[in-house]
């Protein structure tokens, strides 16, 4: 009887609030902590002044923090998308590789290699030199390098923990707290390593949700760099549609997952470092280290992916797959049949798939609407091999297979629905 009285009292109190009682109690606790801290913590006069303190307050403000975040995103768009993917890629791809390295390589191979099969393997349409190394070094490397520089600046400035604090309320809708922002942001560097860092989360429920969202909607640095590069040649509204679609999908899937996966959310406590000017030495060391990691991790997989395409082409499999996938790629997604190759190789590594779409855009085969649809679909695509193995290591084969089995058809479904919405709205016409 006493238990029923307590439950009825709890229900009557819960009816007075739009948020859950656990969230209300957590907010009240935080206010009490702030009030107590305010009575015992002394601040010097100098601490209240200065641009650093002013910016620090803005970055965690529940309202003004979002315009600051959009400003950061616009900087990424200009530096990575316009400068990295535009200026640097043009220099490397069209001048260094297009006019010097590839022609020289073709002459050397034609002179030194007597067999036509090996010649095509090295310098053909799916050649290791003309495709794998050109994609990895001339297209992906300058884009990822500029992104690594930007990410290192944000990391060294102390902005990332503040981003976690600002987005705490948003993540509450997905059954998470602001601590989950850290693996998600690290996923912008590498989803594989970010999956490993989900160990910092307190409950199994939070870890499962974040692992799912990392596999679904968080592009790694190489893929994000290519995506920003493609949008650098499109209207800024195209980038906003892509970003808005991903945020909506992430919130929707996160919210539904929080209702399905059993468990509870833990209160959010995080120490915020002061906002500071990044040190050039730190930024350079981190950037060089990440570029070195990229070269060791990605280039061998690019070569492997090219070998797969080369073999499939020689066996006549690619035209067969294009015809087989035509109802989905062409009919449902509204993309050219040539995009099939990008999605095939996307199973191996998603940034390689995005690089294939980048090449299609440069050839004039994708309009703005197709760029948005293809990039939303490839972003939501199945995790790469390394990421999949990490999920298996952390959560087991069953969880990894369930996640992959959900993501593959879901990404195609979202791409098809978005294609029809964009056609109906005529937003890019």
N, C-alpha and C positions, 0 to 999 in steps of 0.2 A: 504493500500500500504506500509506504514511504517513497519507494522507487518511482511509482506511478505519479505521485505528487511532484517529485523532483523533475520528472520528464515533462509533465504538463507545464510546470513553471518555466523550464528551459524553452519549451516550444512557444510559450506566450511572449517571452523576452525576444526570441529569434524573429517573431513576426514584426517587431518594431524596427528592424534593420534590413537593409537590402543585401549587405554582405553577410558572410557566415560569422557565427559567434566567435570562432577561433581567430578570425581575422580582426574582429572588433577588440577582443581581449588583447591580442598582440599589439595593436595600435595604442591601446590605453597603457599597456606596460611601457612601450617606447616613450610615451609622453611623460610618464612618471620618472623614467630613467633620465630623460632630458632635463626635467625640472630639478631632480636631485643633483645632476651633474652641474647644472647652472649655478647652484648654491655653493659648490665646493671648488669649482675650477676657476682659476683666475686667468685673465687674458691681458697681455701687455697692450698698450695703446697702438704700438706699431703693427701688431697682428691684425688689427681691424682695418688697416689701410692697405692700399696697394692693388695693382691690377691682378696679381696672383690670387689674392683673397676674393676679389670681386668675381673673377672667372670661376674660381672654385665653387662659389655659392651658386652661380648660374648653372654649372654642369650637373648639379644634383637637384636643381629646382624642378618640381613636378610639372611646371608649365614651360618655363623658359629653357629648360634642359633640352626639350625636343627641337626647337629652332637651332640650338647649338649643335645638336646631333645632325640635323639636316645640313648645316654648314660644313660639318666634317665630311658628310657623304658627298657634298658638292665638290669639296677639295679632292676627294678620292676620284671622283668622276673626271675632273680636269687633269689631275696629275697622272693618274693611272690610265684612264680611258683616252684622253686626248693626247697628252704628251707621250706616255709610254707606248700605247697601242697605235698611236698615229705617227708621231715624229720618229721615235726610236725604231719601231717596227718597219717603217718605210725605208729607213736608212739601212737596216740590217737585211731585210728580206729582198728589197728591190735593188739595192746598190751592192752591198757586201756579198750576199749570196747570189743574187740574180745576175750581176754583171761580172763577178770575179770568181768566187769559190765554186759555185756549181758548174759554170763553163769549164773551169780548170779541171775539176773532178771528172767531168764527162770526157774531156780529152785524154786525161791520164788513164781512166778506166778503159776507154775504147782502144787505147794503144797497148796497155799492159795486160788486159784480161781478154783472152781469145774466145771465150764461150759466151754466146748471146744470152743464155739463161742467167749467168752470173752478172752480165752487164745490166740486164733489166733489174736484177735483184739490188744492184747498187745505185743505178741512176735512172731507173724507169719511173713510170707514174707512181708506183708504190715502192720506190727505191729507198734503201737505208739512208743514203746521202741526200737525195733530192726531196724525200718526204720526211723521214723520221728526224734527221738532224736539222733540217730546215725548219720544221715545225717547232722542235724543242729549243733550238738556239735562236733562230731569227724571229720567231713569233712569240713563243711562250716566255722565254727568258727575259726580254726587256720589260714585258708586262708584269711578270712576277717580281722582278727586281724593284720596279717602282712601287709595287704594292708592299713588298717587304720593307722598303724605306718608310712608307707611310705608317705601316703597322708598328714598326719599331719606335717611331716618333710618338704615337699614341701610347704605346706601352711605357716608354721611359718618362713621359710627362705625368704619369699618374692618372690619366683620364679613364682607363679601363675599369678600375674599381668604382669610380664615380658613375660610370655608365651602369654598372651593376646596381648601385643604390637607386639611381633614377628609374630603372626599369623594373624595380621590385614589384610595384603594383601591377604592372602589365603581366609579369610572370605569375602573379597570384592567380590569374584567371586560368592558368594551365596547371594548377596544382603544384606550382614551383615557387621558389623565392629568388631573390636577387643573386644568391650564390650560384644559381644555375647559369647566370649570364656569363660567368668566367669560362666554363667549358664551351659554351656556344661561341663566344668571341674567339677562343683559341681554335675553334673549328674553322674560322676564316683563315687560319694558317694551315692547319692540317687536321682533317676530321679523324684520322687514325689516332693521332696523339691526343686529340680532344676527348675521344672515347675513353682513353686510358685515364684522363684526369677526372672523369665522372666519379671516381672513387672518393673525391672530396665531398660529395653530396651525402647527406645524412641517412636517407632512407632508400630502400630498394625501389619504391615507386618513383621517386625523383630520378634515380639513375636510369631506369627503363624509359621514362618519358624523354629525358635528354638524349639518350642514345638513339631513340626513334627519330627525334627531331633533327639530330646531327646527320643521320643517314638520309633523311628526307629533304630538308629545306636549307641546309647550311652549306654553301659552296666553299671548297678549299681555296687557298690563295691562288693557285695556278688557274683553276677554273674561273674564279671571280675576276682575276686579271684579264682573262680572255673576254669574259662577259662585258666588263667595263670598256674594254677595247672596242668591242662591237658596237656598244651604245655610244661610244665617242663619235661614231659616224652617223648616228641617228638623232632625232629630236630628243631633247631632255625628257619630254613627256613619255617617251618609250621606256626610259629607265625607271620612271615613277610607276608606270603600269606593271613592269616586271617586279619591282620592289614591293608594291602594294599587294600584288598577287601572292608573293611568297609570304609576306607578313600575315595576310588573311588565312592562308593555308596552314601556316605554323600555329596561329592562335586557334583555329578550328580543330586541327588534329590534336593539339595539346590539350584543349578543353575536353574533347571527347575521351582522350586517353586518360585524363585525370578522373573521369567518371567511371571508366571501365577497370583500370588497374587499381587494386586495393592498396590501402596505405594512407598515411597522413603526411601533411606538410609541416616542416619544422620552421620555427621563427628564424628570421634573418638577422644575423649579427656579422658585421664586417668592418674592419678598421680601414679608414680612408686616409691614404697618404696625402701630403700637401701637393697641390698642383705646382709643377716646376718646369723650367725650360729644359728640354732634353739635351743631354750632353752628346756632342758630335761623335766622340769616341765610342760611346755605348751604342749609338744608332748604327755606326759603321760595323762594329763587331757583330752585332745581332744580324744585320743585313747580310754580311759576308757569310756568316755561319749558315743562315737559311738558304742562301744561294748555293752554297756547297752541298747542303742537304738535298736541295732540289735536283742538282745535277746527278747526284748519286742515286736518288730515288726514282726520278721521272725518266731520265734519258734511256736507261735500259728497258723500261716498260714501253716507251715510245718505239724503240727498235722492235720489241716483241710484237707490239700492235701492228706495226708496218709489215712484219713477216706474216702475221695472220691475214692481213688484207692481201698481201702479195700471193700467198698460197690460195686464198679464196678466189682471187681473180684468175689465177692459172687453172684452177679446177672448174671455173665457170659458175662458182657458187654465188658471187655477188649479184649478177643479173637475176639469178633464181630467187635470191632473198629479196631483191628489190621488187620483183613481181609479186612475191608472196606477201610482202609488207605493204604493197601499194595501197590496198584499201585503208590501212591505218595511217601510214605516213602521208599519202597524197589525199585520200578521200576524207579521213577523219581529222587529221591535223592541218591539212591544207598546205603541206610543204612539198618541195620538189622531190622527185624520186632519188636524186643524188644525196639527199640528207640521210638516207638509210645507212650509208657507210658510217656516218658520224655516230648514229645510235648503236650500230654494231660494235664499234670500237669503244663506245661509252661504257660497255660492260667491263672492259679492261681498266679504263681510266677515264673519268668524266671530263677532265680538262683536255684530253686528246680529242674526245668527241666534240667539245666546244671549239677546239682549234679547227676541226673539220668544217664546222658551221662558219667560223671566221673566214676560212678560205672560200666558201660558197658565197658569202657576202661580198668579198673582194671581187669575185667573178660576176657580180651583179645578178645572182640567182635567187636572192632573198630580198623581199621588200620589207618595210618597217614592221608590218603586222606579222609577217612570217618570222622575222628576227625575234620579236617578243615571244611568240608562241613556241618557237624552237628552243629558246633559252630558258623559258619557264619549264618546259618539259625536260630538258637535259639537266637542269638544276635539281629537279625533283626525282631524277632517274636513280636507278639502283646504285648502292655504294660501290666504289672501286674494289678491286681484289684485296688490297692491303687493308682497307677499312673493314671489309667483310670478315677477314681473318681476325681482326682485332675484336669485333663484336662476338665472334665465336669464342675467342679466348676469354673475354670478360663475362659473357652471359650464356655461352653454350650454343651448340649447333641448332637446337630447336628454336630459340629466340631469333637467331640470325636468319633462319629460313622463313620464319613467320614475318619478320620485318621486310625481307626482300620480296616475299610473295604478296605483301600488301603494297609496297612502294611501286613495283613495276606497272601493274594495271592502273593504279591510282594516278601516277604521273601522266600516263597516256590519256586518261579520262579528263584530268584537269586541263591538259593541253588542248584537247578537242573542244571542251566547253568554252575555254578562253577564246579559241579560234572563232567560234560562232558568236560570242559576245562582241568581239572586236569587229567582225563583219557587220553585225547588226547595228552597232553604235557608229560605225564609220569614223572612228576617232582619228585614224591616221590617213584618211582620204582628203 
